[in-house]
Amino acid sequence: MKNASSFTAEPGKRLWAGGFDFLAICVVFLAIGVTGEQLGLDLARWVVFGMVFFAYHFGCLVAREGRTLGKTAVDICV
């Protein structure tokens, strides 16, 4: 059996994965904000950002077995 530490992703890879996920969340948030502005709604708020953040991670947990786009991009499993 392998040592548990051999399965741990390096901090640099985790940072890159987190940055990629943050960028993906920001893109979705901006798209929602622009769409809301066109509809006359003010959706550019922190609470909407928090909901997008939660939905992104929950959706990846359910649909992709916990692998976010960032984790897939740097090939890690946390």
PDB file of N, CA, C and O in Angstrom:
ATOM      1  N   MET A   1       0.842  -1.186   0.000  1.00  0.00           N
ATOM      2  CA  MET A   1       0.000   0.000   0.000  1.00  0.00           C
ATOM      3  C   MET A   1       0.883   1.242   0.000  1.00  0.00           C
ATOM      4  O   MET A   1       1.907   1.294   0.680  1.00  0.00           O
ATOM      5  N   LYS A   2       0.469   2.236  -0.771  1.00  0.00           N
ATOM      6  CA  LYS A   2       1.248   3.465  -0.871  1.00  0.00           C
ATOM      7  C   LYS A   2       1.037   4.332   0.358  1.00  0.00           C
ATOM      8  O   LYS A   2       0.017   4.243   1.040  1.00  0.00           O
ATOM      9  N   ASN A   3       2.025   5.169   0.621  1.00  0.00           N
ATOM     10  CA  ASN A   3       1.943   6.136   1.701  1.00  0.00           C
ATOM     11  C   ASN A   3       0.895   7.191   1.346  1.00  0.00           C
ATOM     12  O   ASN A   3       0.800   7.599   0.189  1.00  0.00           O
ATOM     13  N   ALA A   4       0.113   7.635   2.323  1.00  0.00           N
ATOM     14  CA  ALA A   4      -0.952   8.613   2.072  1.00  0.00           C
ATOM     15  C   ALA A   4      -0.396   9.913   1.518  1.00  0.00           C
ATOM     16  O   ALA A   4      -1.074  10.595   0.750  1.00  0.00           O
ATOM     17  N   SER A   5       0.825  10.267   1.893  1.00  0.00           N
ATOM     18  CA  SER A   5       1.390  11.523   1.407  1.00  0.00           C
ATOM     19  C   SER A   5       1.695  11.472  -0.090  1.00  0.00           C
ATOM     20  O   SER A   5       1.813  12.516  -0.731  1.00  0.00           O
ATOM     21  N   SER A   6       1.824  10.266  -0.656  1.00  0.00           N
ATOM     22  CA  SER A   6       2.100  10.175  -2.086  1.00  0.00           C
ATOM     23  C   SER A   6       0.862  10.531  -2.914  1.00  0.00           C
ATOM     24  O   SER A   6       0.976  10.801  -4.110  1.00  0.00           O
ATOM     25  N   PHE A   7      -0.308  10.535  -2.292  1.00  0.00           N
ATOM     26  CA  PHE A   7      -1.532  10.883  -2.991  1.00  0.00           C
ATOM     27  C   PHE A   7      -1.866  12.363  -2.868  1.00  0.00           C
ATOM     28  O   PHE A   7      -2.796  12.840  -3.518  1.00  0.00           O
ATOM     29  N   THR A   8      -1.130  13.091  -2.052  1.00  0.00           N
ATOM     30  CA  THR A   8      -1.419  14.495  -1.810  1.00  0.00           C
ATOM     31  C   THR A   8      -0.868  15.348  -2.946  1.00  0.00           C
ATOM     32  O   THR A   8       0.286  15.210  -3.351  1.00  0.00           O
ATOM     33  N   ALA A   9      -1.727  16.236  -3.449  1.00  0.00           N
ATOM     34  CA  ALA A   9      -1.292  17.141  -4.520  1.00  0.00           C
ATOM     35  C   ALA A   9      -0.371  18.208  -3.947  1.00  0.00           C
ATOM     36  O   ALA A   9      -0.534  18.643  -2.807  1.00  0.00           O
ATOM     37  N   GLU A  10       0.593  18.618  -4.749  1.00  0.00           N
ATOM     38  CA  GLU A  10       1.535  19.646  -4.321  1.00  0.00           C
ATOM     39  C   GLU A  10       0.820  20.991  -4.185  1.00  0.00           C
ATOM     40  O   GLU A  10      -0.142  21.257  -4.905  1.00  0.00           O
ATOM     41  N   PRO A  11       1.287  21.838  -3.265  1.00  0.00           N
ATOM     42  CA  PRO A  11       0.635  23.142  -3.065  1.00  0.00           C
ATOM     43  C   PRO A  11       0.589  23.998  -4.333  1.00  0.00           C
ATOM     44  O   PRO A  11      -0.392  24.708  -4.558  1.00  0.00           O
ATOM     45  N   GLY A  12       1.609  23.943  -5.145  1.00  0.00           N
ATOM     46  CA  GLY A  12       1.619  24.723  -6.382  1.00  0.00           C
ATOM     47  C   GLY A  12       0.507  24.302  -7.333  1.00  0.00           C
ATOM     48  O   GLY A  12      -0.150  25.144  -7.946  1.00  0.00           O
ATOM     49  N   LYS A  13       0.301  23.001  -7.452  1.00  0.00           N
ATOM     50  CA  LYS A  13      -0.770  22.507  -8.325  1.00  0.00           C
ATOM     51  C   LYS A  13      -2.135  22.890  -7.774  1.00  0.00           C
ATOM     52  O   LYS A  13      -3.039  23.235  -8.535  1.00  0.00           O
ATOM     53  N   ARG A  14      -2.289  22.831  -6.456  1.00  0.00           N
ATOM     54  CA  ARG A  14      -3.562  23.236  -5.847  1.00  0.00           C
ATOM     55  C   ARG A  14      -3.827  24.709  -6.094  1.00  0.00           C
ATOM     56  O   ARG A  14      -4.962  25.107  -6.357  1.00  0.00           O
ATOM     57  N   LEU A  15      -2.775  25.522  -6.011  1.00  0.00           N
ATOM     58  CA  LEU A  15      -2.919  26.963  -6.244  1.00  0.00           C
ATOM     59  C   LEU A  15      -3.330  27.240  -7.689  1.00  0.00           C
ATOM     60  O   LEU A  15      -4.211  28.064  -7.933  1.00  0.00           O
ATOM     61  N   TRP A  16      -2.707  26.569  -8.635  1.00  0.00           N
ATOM     62  CA  TRP A  16      -3.073  26.738 -10.039  1.00  0.00           C
ATOM     63  C   TRP A  16      -4.511  26.286 -10.283  1.00  0.00           C
ATOM     64  O   TRP A  16      -5.256  26.950 -11.004  1.00  0.00           O
ATOM     65  N   ALA A  17      -4.900  25.171  -9.692  1.00  0.00           N
ATOM     66  CA  ALA A  17      -6.268  24.668  -9.857  1.00  0.00           C
ATOM     67  C   ALA A  17      -7.270  25.659  -9.274  1.00  0.00           C
ATOM     68  O   ALA A  17      -8.300  25.938  -9.889  1.00  0.00           O
ATOM     69  N   GLY A  18      -6.973  26.193  -8.087  1.00  0.00           N
ATOM     70  CA  GLY A  18      -7.851  27.177  -7.460  1.00  0.00           C
ATOM     71  C   GLY A  18      -7.957  28.449  -8.288  1.00  0.00           C
ATOM     72  O   GLY A  18      -9.037  29.027  -8.408  1.00  0.00           O
ATOM     73  N   GLY A  19      -6.836  28.888  -8.859  1.00  0.00           N
ATOM     74  CA  GLY A  19      -6.848  30.071  -9.712  1.00  0.00           C
ATOM     75  C   GLY A  19      -7.675  29.871 -10.966  1.00  0.00           C
ATOM     76  O   GLY A  19      -8.410  30.764 -11.386  1.00  0.00           O
ATOM     77  N   PHE A  20      -7.552  28.696 -11.559  1.00  0.00           N
ATOM     78  CA  PHE A  20      -8.331  28.378 -12.755  1.00  0.00           C
ATOM     79  C   PHE A  20      -9.816  28.332 -12.417  1.00  0.00           C
ATOM     80  O   PHE A  20     -10.641  28.843 -13.175  1.00  0.00           O
ATOM     81  N   ASP A  21     -10.164  27.722 -11.281  1.00  0.00           N
ATOM     82  CA  ASP A  21     -11.560  27.667 -10.858  1.00  0.00           C
ATOM     83  C   ASP A  21     -12.102  29.065 -10.577  1.00  0.00           C
ATOM     84  O   ASP A  21     -13.236  29.375 -10.942  1.00  0.00           O
ATOM     85  N   PHE A  22     -11.298  29.911  -9.928  1.00  0.00           N
ATOM     86  CA  PHE A  22     -11.721  31.279  -9.644  1.00  0.00           C
ATOM     87  C   PHE A  22     -11.984  32.036 -10.937  1.00  0.00           C
ATOM     88  O   PHE A  22     -12.957  32.785 -11.033  1.00  0.00           O
ATOM     89  N   LEU A  23     -11.122  31.846 -11.932  1.00  0.00           N
ATOM     90  CA  LEU A  23     -11.302  32.491 -13.230  1.00  0.00           C
ATOM     91  C   LEU A  23     -12.594  32.013 -13.894  1.00  0.00           C
ATOM     92  O   LEU A  23     -13.338  32.819 -14.453  1.00  0.00           O
ATOM     93  N   ALA A  24     -12.863  30.715 -13.834  1.00  0.00           N
ATOM     94  CA  ALA A  24     -14.095  30.174 -14.420  1.00  0.00           C
ATOM     95  C   ALA A  24     -15.328  30.736 -13.714  1.00  0.00           C
ATOM     96  O   ALA A  24     -16.321  31.066 -14.363  1.00  0.00           O
ATOM     97  N   ILE A  25     -15.266  30.845 -12.388  1.00  0.00           N
ATOM     98  CA  ILE A  25     -16.381  31.395 -11.620  1.00  0.00           C
ATOM     99  C   ILE A  25     -16.593  32.863 -11.975  1.00  0.00           C
ATOM    100  O   ILE A  25     -17.734  33.305 -12.110  1.00  0.00           O
ATOM    101  N   CYS A  26     -15.510  33.622 -12.128  1.00  0.00           N
ATOM    102  CA  CYS A  26     -15.618  35.041 -12.488  1.00  0.00           C
ATOM    103  C   CYS A  26     -16.251  35.220 -13.866  1.00  0.00           C
ATOM    104  O   CYS A  26     -17.051  36.135 -14.065  1.00  0.00           O
ATOM    105  N   VAL A  27     -15.905  34.365 -14.809  1.00  0.00           N
ATOM    106  CA  VAL A  27     -16.481  34.448 -16.148  1.00  0.00           C
ATOM    107  C   VAL A  27     -17.991  34.207 -16.086  1.00  0.00           C
ATOM    108  O   VAL A  27     -18.763  34.937 -16.706  1.00  0.00           O
ATOM    109  N   VAL A  28     -18.409  33.187 -15.340  1.00  0.00           N
ATOM    110  CA  VAL A  28     -19.843  32.906 -15.196  1.00  0.00           C
ATOM    111  C   VAL A  28     -20.537  34.070 -14.497  1.00  0.00           C
ATOM    112  O   VAL A  28     -21.621  34.485 -14.906  1.00  0.00           O
ATOM    113  N   PHE A  29     -19.909  34.601 -13.435  1.00  0.00           N
ATOM    114  CA  PHE A  29     -20.484  35.727 -12.694  1.00  0.00           C
ATOM    115  C   PHE A  29     -20.649  36.953 -13.594  1.00  0.00           C
ATOM    116  O   PHE A  29     -21.680  37.624 -13.549  1.00  0.00           O
ATOM    117  N   LEU A  30     -19.642  37.243 -14.403  1.00  0.00           N
ATOM    118  CA  LEU A  30     -19.734  38.382 -15.320  1.00  0.00           C
ATOM    119  C   LEU A  30     -20.832  38.175 -16.362  1.00  0.00           C
ATOM    120  O   LEU A  30     -21.542  39.117 -16.713  1.00  0.00           O
ATOM    121  N   ALA A  31     -20.972  36.955 -16.853  1.00  0.00           N
ATOM    122  CA  ALA A  31     -22.036  36.671 -17.820  1.00  0.00           C
ATOM    123  C   ALA A  31     -23.409  36.873 -17.180  1.00  0.00           C
ATOM    124  O   ALA A  31     -24.318  37.409 -17.815  1.00  0.00           O
ATOM    125  N   ILE A  32     -23.561  36.450 -15.938  1.00  0.00           N
ATOM    126  CA  ILE A  32     -24.827  36.656 -15.229  1.00  0.00           C
ATOM    127  C   ILE A  32     -25.065  38.139 -14.990  1.00  0.00           C
ATOM    128  O   ILE A  32     -26.188  38.617 -15.155  1.00  0.00           O
ATOM    129  N   GLY A  33     -24.035  38.868 -14.608  1.00  0.00           N
ATOM    130  CA  GLY A  33     -24.163  40.305 -14.374  1.00  0.00           C
ATOM    131  C   GLY A  33     -24.554  41.072 -15.622  1.00  0.00           C
ATOM    132  O   GLY A  33     -25.407  41.957 -15.567  1.00  0.00           O
ATOM    133  N   VAL A  34     -23.938  40.739 -16.748  1.00  0.00           N
ATOM    134  CA  VAL A  34     -24.245  41.419 -18.014  1.00  0.00           C
ATOM    135  C   VAL A  34     -25.669  41.082 -18.456  1.00  0.00           C
ATOM    136  O   VAL A  34     -26.412  41.961 -18.891  1.00  0.00           O
ATOM    137  N   THR A  35     -26.041  39.818 -18.343  1.00  0.00           N
ATOM    138  CA  THR A  35     -27.403  39.417 -18.710  1.00  0.00           C
ATOM    139  C   THR A  35     -28.425  40.112 -17.816  1.00  0.00           C
ATOM    140  O   THR A  35     -29.456  40.585 -18.295  1.00  0.00           O
ATOM    141  N   GLY A  36     -28.137  40.171 -16.518  1.00  0.00           N
ATOM    142  CA  GLY A  36     -29.042  40.856 -15.599  1.00  0.00           C
ATOM    143  C   GLY A  36     -29.166  42.329 -15.909  1.00  0.00           C
ATOM    144  O   GLY A  36     -30.253  42.899 -15.814  1.00  0.00           O
ATOM    145  N   GLU A  37     -28.057  42.952 -16.281  1.00  0.00           N
ATOM    146  CA  GLU A  37     -28.078  44.381 -16.625  1.00  0.00           C
ATOM    147  C   GLU A  37     -28.945  44.629 -17.858  1.00  0.00           C
ATOM    148  O   GLU A  37     -29.667  45.623 -17.923  1.00  0.00           O
ATOM    149  N   GLN A  38     -28.873  43.732 -18.827  1.00  0.00           N
ATOM    150  CA  GLN A  38     -29.695  43.872 -20.032  1.00  0.00           C
ATOM    151  C   GLN A  38     -31.172  43.705 -19.708  1.00  0.00           C
ATOM    152  O   GLN A  38     -32.028  44.264 -20.394  1.00  0.00           O
ATOM    153  N   LEU A  39     -31.474  42.936 -18.663  1.00  0.00           N
ATOM    154  CA  LEU A  39     -32.864  42.739 -18.255  1.00  0.00           C
ATOM    155  C   LEU A  39     -33.317  43.781 -17.239  1.00  0.00           C
ATOM    156  O   LEU A  39     -34.469  43.764 -16.806  1.00  0.00           O
ATOM    157  N   GLY A  40     -32.428  44.679 -16.860  1.00  0.00           N
ATOM    158  CA  GLY A  40     -32.766  45.715 -15.905  1.00  0.00           C
ATOM    159  C   GLY A  40     -32.628  45.284 -14.448  1.00  0.00           C
ATOM    160  O   GLY A  40     -33.201  45.915 -13.560  1.00  0.00           O
ATOM    161  N   LEU A  41     -31.878  44.222 -14.198  1.00  0.00           N
ATOM    162  CA  LEU A  41     -31.669  43.720 -12.839  1.00  0.00           C
ATOM    163  C   LEU A  41     -30.236  43.991 -12.398  1.00  0.00           C
ATOM    164  O   LEU A  41     -29.317  43.984 -13.217  1.00  0.00           O
ATOM    165  N   ASP A  42     -30.050  44.227 -11.120  1.00  0.00           N
ATOM    166  CA  ASP A  42     -28.707  44.442 -10.590  1.00  0.00           C
ATOM    167  C   ASP A  42     -28.218  43.142  -9.946  1.00  0.00           C
ATOM    168  O   ASP A  42     -28.423  42.916  -8.754  1.00  0.00           O
ATOM    169  N   LEU A  43     -27.577  42.299 -10.739  1.00  0.00           N
ATOM    170  CA  LEU A  43     -27.097  41.005 -10.245  1.00  0.00           C
ATOM    171  C   LEU A  43     -25.613  41.013  -9.943  1.00  0.00           C
ATOM    172  O   LEU A  43     -25.054  39.965  -9.617  1.00  0.00           O
ATOM    173  N   ALA A  44     -24.956  42.156 -10.040  1.00  0.00           N
ATOM    174  CA  ALA A  44     -23.525  42.252  -9.767  1.00  0.00           C
ATOM    175  C   ALA A  44     -23.321  42.538  -8.279  1.00  0.00           C
ATOM    176  O   ALA A  44     -22.879  43.622  -7.900  1.00  0.00           O
ATOM    177  N   ARG A  45     -23.643  41.571  -7.461  1.00  0.00           N
ATOM    178  CA  ARG A  45     -23.537  41.706  -6.007  1.00  0.00           C
ATOM    179  C   ARG A  45     -22.764  40.510  -5.439  1.00  0.00           C
ATOM    180  O   ARG A  45     -22.647  39.465  -6.079  1.00  0.00           O
ATOM    181  N   TRP A  46     -22.242  40.690  -4.231  1.00  0.00           N
ATOM    182  CA  TRP A  46     -21.468  39.622  -3.588  1.00  0.00           C
ATOM    183  C   TRP A  46     -22.312  38.382  -3.334  1.00  0.00           C
ATOM    184  O   TRP A  46     -21.809  37.263  -3.429  1.00  0.00           O
ATOM    185  N   VAL A  47     -23.585  38.564  -3.015  1.00  0.00           N
ATOM    186  CA  VAL A  47     -24.424  37.402  -2.735  1.00  0.00           C
ATOM    187  C   VAL A  47     -24.597  36.548  -3.996  1.00  0.00           C
ATOM    188  O   VAL A  47     -24.643  35.321  -3.913  1.00  0.00           O
ATOM    189  N   VAL A  48     -24.691  37.189  -5.152  1.00  0.00           N
ATOM    190  CA  VAL A  48     -24.796  36.445  -6.409  1.00  0.00           C
ATOM    191  C   VAL A  48     -23.478  35.732  -6.693  1.00  0.00           C
ATOM    192  O   VAL A  48     -23.472  34.587  -7.143  1.00  0.00           O
ATOM    193  N   PHE A  49     -22.356  36.413  -6.428  1.00  0.00           N
ATOM    194  CA  PHE A  49     -21.044  35.775  -6.609  1.00  0.00           C
ATOM    195  C   PHE A  49     -20.931  34.541  -5.712  1.00  0.00           C
ATOM    196  O   PHE A  49     -20.445  33.498  -6.150  1.00  0.00           O
ATOM    197  N   GLY A  50     -21.375  34.656  -4.465  1.00  0.00           N
ATOM    198  CA  GLY A  50     -21.345  33.530  -3.537  1.00  0.00           C
ATOM    199  C   GLY A  50     -22.206  32.376  -4.016  1.00  0.00           C
ATOM    200  O   GLY A  50     -21.823  31.215  -3.877  1.00  0.00           O
ATOM    201  N   MET A  51     -23.369  32.687  -4.581  1.00  0.00           N
ATOM    202  CA  MET A  51     -24.241  31.631  -5.099  1.00  0.00           C
ATOM    203  C   MET A  51     -23.615  30.943  -6.310  1.00  0.00           C
ATOM    204  O   MET A  51     -23.724  29.726  -6.459  1.00  0.00           O
ATOM    205  N   VAL A  52     -22.962  31.717  -7.171  1.00  0.00           N
ATOM    206  CA  VAL A  52     -22.275  31.130  -8.327  1.00  0.00           C
ATOM    207  C   VAL A  52     -21.127  30.248  -7.854  1.00  0.00           C
ATOM    208  O   VAL A  52     -20.926  29.154  -8.383  1.00  0.00           O
ATOM    209  N   PHE A  53     -20.372  30.715  -6.861  1.00  0.00           N
ATOM    210  CA  PHE A  53     -19.259  29.940  -6.298  1.00  0.00           C
ATOM    211  C   PHE A  53     -19.762  28.607  -5.745  1.00  0.00           C
ATOM    212  O   PHE A  53     -19.194  27.552  -6.028  1.00  0.00           O
ATOM    213  N   PHE A  54     -20.835  28.669  -4.951  1.00  0.00           N
ATOM    214  CA  PHE A  54     -21.402  27.459  -4.368  1.00  0.00           C
ATOM    215  C   PHE A  54     -21.939  26.527  -5.448  1.00  0.00           C
ATOM    216  O   PHE A  54     -21.675  25.325  -5.415  1.00  0.00           O
ATOM    217  N   ALA A  55     -22.691  27.069  -6.406  1.00  0.00           N
ATOM    218  CA  ALA A  55     -23.279  26.249  -7.463  1.00  0.00           C
ATOM    219  C   ALA A  55     -22.206  25.575  -8.314  1.00  0.00           C
ATOM    220  O   ALA A  55     -22.360  24.422  -8.718  1.00  0.00           O
ATOM    221  N   TYR A  56     -21.116  26.297  -8.584  1.00  0.00           N
ATOM    222  CA  TYR A  56     -20.011  25.732  -9.381  1.00  0.00           C
ATOM    223  C   TYR A  56     -19.404  24.521  -8.671  1.00  0.00           C
ATOM    224  O   TYR A  56     -19.245  23.455  -9.264  1.00  0.00           O
ATOM    225  N   HIS A  57     -19.072  24.702  -7.404  1.00  0.00           N
ATOM    226  CA  HIS A  57     -18.440  23.609  -6.668  1.00  0.00           C
ATOM    227  C   HIS A  57     -19.412  22.466  -6.396  1.00  0.00           C
ATOM    228  O   HIS A  57     -19.028  21.298  -6.463  1.00  0.00           O
ATOM    229  N   PHE A  58     -20.664  22.788  -6.092  1.00  0.00           N
ATOM    230  CA  PHE A  58     -21.656  21.733  -5.873  1.00  0.00           C
ATOM    231  C   PHE A  58     -21.930  20.971  -7.171  1.00  0.00           C
ATOM    232  O   PHE A  58     -22.034  19.745  -7.169  1.00  0.00           O
ATOM    233  N   GLY A  59     -22.045  21.704  -8.274  1.00  0.00           N
ATOM    234  CA  GLY A  59     -22.263  21.053  -9.565  1.00  0.00           C
ATOM    235  C   GLY A  59     -21.116  20.136  -9.948  1.00  0.00           C
ATOM    236  O   GLY A  59     -21.340  19.045 -10.473  1.00  0.00           O
ATOM    237  N   CYS A  60     -19.885  20.572  -9.689  1.00  0.00           N
ATOM    238  CA  CYS A  60     -18.719  19.719  -9.981  1.00  0.00           C
ATOM    239  C   CYS A  60     -18.693  18.508  -9.060  1.00  0.00           C
ATOM    240  O   CYS A  60     -18.307  17.416  -9.476  1.00  0.00           O
ATOM    241  N   LEU A  61     -19.103  18.698  -7.809  1.00  0.00           N
ATOM    242  CA  LEU A  61     -19.136  17.586  -6.858  1.00  0.00           C
ATOM    243  C   LEU A  61     -20.118  16.519  -7.314  1.00  0.00           C
ATOM    244  O   LEU A  61     -19.814  15.328  -7.254  1.00  0.00           O
ATOM    245  N   VAL A  62     -21.274  16.932  -7.763  1.00  0.00           N
ATOM    246  CA  VAL A  62     -22.314  15.987  -8.157  1.00  0.00           C
ATOM    247  C   VAL A  62     -22.061  15.423  -9.557  1.00  0.00           C
ATOM    248  O   VAL A  62     -22.070  14.207  -9.747  1.00  0.00           O
ATOM    249  N   ALA A  63     -21.840  16.293 -10.524  1.00  0.00           N
ATOM    250  CA  ALA A  63     -21.759  15.863 -11.919  1.00  0.00           C
ATOM    251  C   ALA A  63     -20.400  15.302 -12.312  1.00  0.00           C
ATOM    252  O   ALA A  63     -20.316  14.448 -13.195  1.00  0.00           O
ATOM    253  N   ARG A  64     -19.341  15.770 -11.670  1.00  0.00           N
ATOM    254  CA  ARG A  64     -18.001  15.381 -12.106  1.00  0.00           C
ATOM    255  C   ARG A  64     -17.223  14.675 -11.000  1.00  0.00           C
ATOM    256  O   ARG A  64     -15.996  14.602 -11.059  1.00  0.00           O
ATOM    257  N   GLU A  65     -17.914  14.159 -10.005  1.00  0.00           N
ATOM    258  CA  GLU A  65     -17.308  13.419  -8.892  1.00  0.00           C
ATOM    259  C   GLU A  65     -16.233  14.235  -8.180  1.00  0.00           C
ATOM    260  O   GLU A  65     -15.191  13.700  -7.801  1.00  0.00           O
ATOM    261  N   GLY A  66     -16.489  15.536  -7.999  1.00  0.00           N
ATOM    262  CA  GLY A  66     -15.588  16.387  -7.243  1.00  0.00           C
ATOM    263  C   GLY A  66     -14.462  17.012  -8.037  1.00  0.00           C
ATOM    264  O   GLY A  66     -13.705  17.819  -7.498  1.00  0.00           O
ATOM    265  N   ARG A  67     -14.332  16.662  -9.296  1.00  0.00           N
ATOM    266  CA  ARG A  67     -13.245  17.226 -10.101  1.00  0.00           C
ATOM    267  C   ARG A  67     -13.723  18.500 -10.775  1.00  0.00           C
ATOM    268  O   ARG A  67     -14.524  18.460 -11.709  1.00  0.00           O
ATOM    269  N   THR A  68     -13.226  19.624 -10.295  1.00  0.00           N
ATOM    270  CA  THR A  68     -13.555  20.903 -10.914  1.00  0.00           C
ATOM    271  C   THR A  68     -12.761  21.047 -12.199  1.00  0.00           C
ATOM    272  O   THR A  68     -11.907  20.215 -12.507  1.00  0.00           O
ATOM    273  N   LEU A  69     -13.044  22.100 -12.947  1.00  0.00           N
ATOM    274  CA  LEU A  69     -12.297  22.334 -14.184  1.00  0.00           C
ATOM    275  C   LEU A  69     -10.816  22.572 -13.899  1.00  0.00           C
ATOM    276  O   LEU A  69      -9.953  22.133 -14.660  1.00  0.00           O
ATOM    277  N   GLY A  70     -10.526  23.266 -12.806  1.00  0.00           N
ATOM    278  CA  GLY A  70      -9.137  23.525 -12.428  1.00  0.00           C
ATOM    279  C   GLY A  70      -8.391  22.257 -12.045  1.00  0.00           C
ATOM    280  O   GLY A  70      -7.239  22.069 -12.437  1.00  0.00           O
ATOM    281  N   LYS A  71      -9.035  21.397 -11.290  1.00  0.00           N
ATOM    282  CA  LYS A  71      -8.399  20.130 -10.899  1.00  0.00           C
ATOM    283  C   LYS A  71      -8.148  19.263 -12.121  1.00  0.00           C
ATOM    284  O   LYS A  71      -7.130  18.575 -12.205  1.00  0.00           O
ATOM    285  N   THR A  72      -9.072  19.298 -13.064  1.00  0.00           N
ATOM    286  CA  THR A  72      -8.886  18.528 -14.290  1.00  0.00           C
ATOM    287  C   THR A  72      -7.751  19.112 -15.114  1.00  0.00           C
ATOM    288  O   THR A  72      -6.963  18.370 -15.701  1.00  0.00           O
ATOM    289  N   ALA A  73      -7.659  20.449 -15.163  1.00  0.00           N
ATOM    290  CA  ALA A  73      -6.630  21.106 -15.975  1.00  0.00           C
ATOM    291  C   ALA A  73      -5.220  20.790 -15.481  1.00  0.00           C
ATOM    292  O   ALA A  73      -4.313  20.604 -16.292  1.00  0.00           O
ATOM    293  N   VAL A  74      -5.024  20.726 -14.161  1.00  0.00           N
ATOM    294  CA  VAL A  74      -3.683  20.444 -13.624  1.00  0.00           C
ATOM    295  C   VAL A  74      -3.524  18.971 -13.247  1.00  0.00           C
ATOM    296  O   VAL A  74      -2.487  18.564 -12.724  1.00  0.00           O
ATOM    297  N   ASP A  75      -4.556  18.183 -13.516  1.00  0.00           N
ATOM    298  CA  ASP A  75      -4.528  16.736 -13.312  1.00  0.00           C
ATOM    299  C   ASP A  75      -4.239  16.360 -11.853  1.00  0.00           C
ATOM    300  O   ASP A  75      -3.287  15.639 -11.554  1.00  0.00           O
ATOM    301  N   ILE A  76      -5.089  16.869 -10.960  1.00  0.00           N
ATOM    302  CA  ILE A  76      -4.991  16.454  -9.562  1.00  0.00           C
ATOM    303  C   ILE A  76      -6.343  15.975  -9.088  1.00  0.00           C
ATOM    304  O   ILE A  76      -7.376  16.308  -9.670  1.00  0.00           O
ATOM    305  N   CYS A  77      -6.328  15.195  -8.034  1.00  0.00           N
ATOM    306  CA  CYS A  77      -7.540  14.724  -7.391  1.00  0.00           C
ATOM    307  C   CYS A  77      -7.374  14.992  -5.920  1.00  0.00           C
ATOM    308  O   CYS A  77      -6.482  14.430  -5.283  1.00  0.00           O
ATOM    309  N   VAL A  78      -8.223  15.848  -5.361  1.00  0.00           N
ATOM    310  CA  VAL A  78      -8.099  16.238  -3.966  1.00  0.00           C
ATOM    311  C   VAL A  78      -9.144  15.516  -3.157  1.00  0.00           C
ATOM    312  O   VAL A  78      -9.221  15.699  -1.942  1.00  0.00           O
TER     313      VAL A  78
END
